[in-house]
Amino acid sequence: MQVFLSYSQADKDFAEQLTSELVKHGYDVWDPEIEMSPGGRWVDQIGQALKRSRAMVVLLSPDSAKSDLVRLNISYALTNRNYAGRLFPVLVRPTEDFPWILREFQFLRANNNPAEIGRRIANSLKRAA
């Protein structure tokens, strides 16, 4: 299963560690920092990745809350049934400025522990399969 990872560049270190943990559990993680082709149309590349993915992890922080792209990714996941029950908001750094609809979801609090977050997401994905 492909997992789409949405985050701000400021949270890159956490994203890399989380990606590594999800890969250990057998998931294919689409990380825009790694997967985007130089010179490619980023809108097309992200759109194709969103269509192929079946789960999304959104890293929430003050920086990602300001990102239009992160907000667009969230909107896509909320309106596409391929992501039903498989949208995981992870609070990496405290913020209250995120799309209101995410308040309906159970957040994972990162507590600087990407390995634990990765295990919890992997377990949830296995149960949802």
C-alpha positions in Angstrom: 0.0 0.0 0.0 1.3 3.5 -0.9 1.1 6.1 1.9 1.2 9.8 0.9 3.2 11.9 3.3 2.2 15.6 3.5 4.4 18.0 5.5 6.3 21.3 5.6 10.0 21.4 4.8 10.6 22.5 8.4 9.5 19.0 9.5 11.7 17.1 7.1 13.8 15.4 9.8 10.7 13.9 11.5 9.3 13.0 8.0 12.5 11.1 7.1 12.5 9.1 10.3 8.7 8.3 10.0 9.2 7.2 6.4 12.0 4.8 7.4 9.7 3.3 10.1 6.8 2.9 7.7 9.0 1.2 5.1 10.2 -1.2 7.8 6.6 -2.2 8.2 6.2 -2.9 4.4 4.6 0.4 3.3 5.6 2.3 0.2 5.8 6.0 1.3 5.4 8.7 -1.3 7.4 11.7 0.0 7.5 14.7 -2.2 11.0 15.6 -1.1 12.3 12.2 -2.4 9.9 11.4 -5.3 9.6 14.7 -7.2 11.5 14.6 -10.4 13.6 17.7 -11.2 12.1 19.6 -14.0 8.8 17.8 -13.7 5.5 19.5 -13.2 5.0 19.2 -9.5 1.2 19.5 -9.7 1.0 16.5 -12.0 3.4 14.4 -10.0 1.6 15.1 -6.7 -1.8 14.5 -8.4 -0.7 11.1 -9.7 0.7 10.2 -6.2 -2.5 11.1 -4.6 -4.5 8.9 -7.0 -2.2 5.9 -6.3 -2.0 6.3 -2.6 -4.5 4.7 -0.2 -3.5 6.4 3.0 -2.2 9.8 4.1 -0.1 11.0 7.0 -0.2 14.7 7.6 2.5 16.2 9.8 0.9 19.2 11.6 3.0 22.0 12.8 2.9 25.8 12.7 4.8 25.6 9.4 2.5 23.0 7.7 -0.5 24.9 8.9 0.6 27.8 6.7 1.2 25.6 3.7 -1.4 25.8 0.9 -0.1 22.6 -0.5 -0.6 20.7 2.8 -4.2 22.0 3.0 -4.9 20.9 -0.6 -3.5 17.4 0.2 -5.8 17.2 3.2 -8.8 18.4 1.2 -8.1 15.7 -1.4 -7.9 13.0 1.2 -11.1 14.1 2.9 -13.1 14.0 -0.4 -11.6 10.8 -1.8 -13.0 7.4 -0.5 -9.6 5.8 -1.2 -8.5 7.5 2.0 -11.6 6.6 4.2 -10.4 5.6 7.6 -6.7 6.1 6.6 -6.0 9.8 7.2 -3.6 10.2 10.0 -2.9 13.6 11.4 0.3 13.7 13.5 0.9 16.7 15.7 4.7 17.2 15.3 4.8 20.7 16.9 2.0 22.4 18.8 -0.4 24.5 16.6 -4.1 25.2 16.6 -4.0 26.6 13.1 -5.1 23.6 10.9 -8.2 22.8 8.9 -11.2 22.7 11.3 -12.3 19.4 9.9 -9.2 17.6 11.4 -10.6 18.3 14.8 -12.9 15.4 14.1 -10.0 13.0 13.9 -8.0 11.3 16.6 -4.5 13.0 16.5 -1.3 11.2 17.0 1.0 13.2 19.2 4.6 12.9 17.9 6.5 13.6 21.1 9.7 13.4 19.1 9.2 9.6 18.6 8.8 8.8 14.9 9.4 5.1 15.5 6.4 4.8 17.8 4.2 6.9 15.4 5.2 4.7 12.5 4.3 1.5 14.5 0.9 2.9 15.5 0.1 4.0 11.9 1.3 0.6 10.5 -0.9 -1.2 13.1 -3.9 0.9 12.1 -3.4 0.3 8.4 -3.2 -3.5 9.0 -6.5 -3.4 10.9 -8.1 -1.3 8.2 -7.0 -3.6 5.4 
